[in-house]
Amino acid sequence: MLIDFFYSLRSTKLPVSVKEYLTLLDEALKAQVIGPSIDEFYFLARMTLIKDEKYFDKFDQAFGTYFHGIAALDEDAFNILLEWLKKRLERDFTPEKKRQIEALGSIDKLMECLKQLPR
């Protein structure tokens, strides 16, 4: 996946070297200096691969084009997790716990509250 990203950057005429790419892979990613976040990867990749700020805009465009749809995937994954949690709660809660949740509004309201929490 990342080799294609590297070639994508090179195809836009960004001056990205193999050494910078290997630094990103071998030193930064293997050392786990970031969490599993596309935003953190963006800043790490830009810091590692782009040495002149005049290329930042071009990098932003290339990054956005290559990783288009990743944010939507994260939202879909979050919704799948919420559906799984909802089914699990309905299955595992005692009748008393279910009544308590219904008294608060409903399990759907609980799910909406979970969606509002910062990620």
C-alpha positions as semicolon CSV with decimal commas, in nm:
position;residue;x (nm);y (nm);z (nm)
1;M;0,000;0,000;0,000
2;L;0,265;0,253;0,094
3;I;0,484;0,180;-0,206
4;D;0,191;0,290;-0,423
5;F;0,161;0,603;-0,210
6;F;0,531;0,674;-0,266
7;Y;0,495;0,632;-0,644
8;S;0,183;0,848;-0,634
9;L;0,383;1,129;-0,476
10;R;0,661;1,085;-0,727
11;S;0,415;1,095;-1,018
12;T;0,306;1,443;-0,906
13;K;0,670;1,554;-0,936
14;L;0,722;1,590;-0,562
15;P;1,093;1,554;-0,481
16;V;1,055;1,250;-0,255
17;S;1,360;1,028;-0,228
18;V;1,384;0,658;-0,155
19;K;1,588;0,742;0,155
20;E;1,305;0,961;0,290
21;Y;1,054;0,686;0,212
22;L;1,266;0,430;0,395
23;T;1,300;0,668;0,690
24;L;0,922;0,687;0,704
25;L;0,888;0,309;0,695
26;D;1,189;0,180;0,885
27;E;1,243;0,443;1,149
28;A;0,910;0,612;1,210
29;L;0,643;0,351;1,147
30;K;0,836;0,058;1,292
31;A;0,911;0,264;1,601
32;Q;0,535;0,332;1,630
33;V;0,580;0,703;1,689
34;I;0,215;0,755;1,589
35;G;-0,112;0,581;1,659
36;P;-0,331;0,418;1,396
37;S;-0,475;0,745;1,269
38;I;-0,484;0,878;0,915
39;D;-0,437;1,230;1,054
40;E;-0,125;1,134;1,246
41;F;0,009;0,948;0,943
42;Y;-0,051;1,257;0,728
43;F;0,162;1,478;0,952
44;L;0,433;1,215;0,994
45;A;0,452;1,153;0,618
46;R;0,461;1,524;0,539
47;M;0,730;1,586;0,798
48;T;0,940;1,291;0,679
49;L;0,896;1,316;0,304
50;I;0,865;1,689;0,231
51;K;1,171;1,900;0,304
52;D;1,055;2,234;0,166
53;E;0,733;2,407;0,265
54;K;0,674;2,520;-0,093
55;Y;0,566;2,159;-0,162
56;F;0,314;2,136;0,124
57;D;0,012;2,223;-0,092
58;K;0,112;1,977;-0,359
59;F;0,163;1,708;-0,095
60;D;-0,179;1,786;0,056
61;Q;-0,343;1,739;-0,283
62;A;-0,156;1,417;-0,357
63;F;-0,227;1,277;-0,011
64;G;-0,597;1,364;-0,038
65;T;-0,623;1,207;-0,381
66;Y;-0,445;0,887;-0,278
67;F;-0,625;0,838;0,052
68;H;-0,965;0,958;-0,071
69;G;-1,243;0,773;0,111
70;I;-1,042;0,666;0,418
71;A;-1,235;0,904;0,647
72;A;-1,563;0,762;0,517
73;L;-1,435;0,414;0,591
74;D;-1,361;0,517;0,949
75;E;-1,719;0,646;0,988
76;D;-1,861;0,323;0,845
77;A;-1,645;0,117;1,078
78;F;-1,767;0,324;1,372
79;N;-2,131;0,264;1,271
80;I;-2,069;-0,110;1,242
81;L;-1,922;-0,108;1,592
82;L;-2,227;0,077;1,726
83;E;-2,463;-0,176;1,565
84;W;-2,265;-0,464;1,715
85;L;-2,272;-0,298;2,056
86;K;-2,645;-0,237;2,033
87;K;-2,715;-0,603;1,953
88;R;-2,480;-0,717;2,228
89;L;-2,647;-0,492;2,486
90;E;-2,993;-0,610;2,385
91;R;-2,882;-0,971;2,414
92;D;-2,677;-0,953;2,734
93;F;-2,861;-0,700;2,950
94;T;-3,095;-0,827;3,217
95;P;-3,459;-0,718;3,196
96;E;-3,389;-0,475;3,483
97;K;-3,099;-0,310;3,295
98;K;-3,313;-0,288;2,982
99;R;-3,586;-0,109;3,182
100;Q;-3,324;0,135;3,316
101;I;-3,207;0,213;2,963
102;E;-3,566;0,260;2,844
103;A;-3,622;0,497;3,138
104;L;-3,332;0,707;3,008
105;G;-3,494;0,729;2,665
106;S;-3,403;0,415;2,471
107;I;-3,104;0,222;2,349
108;D;-3,114;0,435;2,032
109;K;-3,070;0,749;2,241
110;L;-2,779;0,581;2,418
111;M;-2,622;0,504;2,079
112;E;-2,669;0,867;1,970
113;C;-2,491;0,981;2,289
114;L;-2,203;0,745;2,208
115;K;-2,177;0,894;1,858
116;Q;-2,138;1,239;2,011
117;L;-1,838;1,140;2,224
118;P;-1,502;1,266;2,096
119;R;-1,299;1,002;1,917
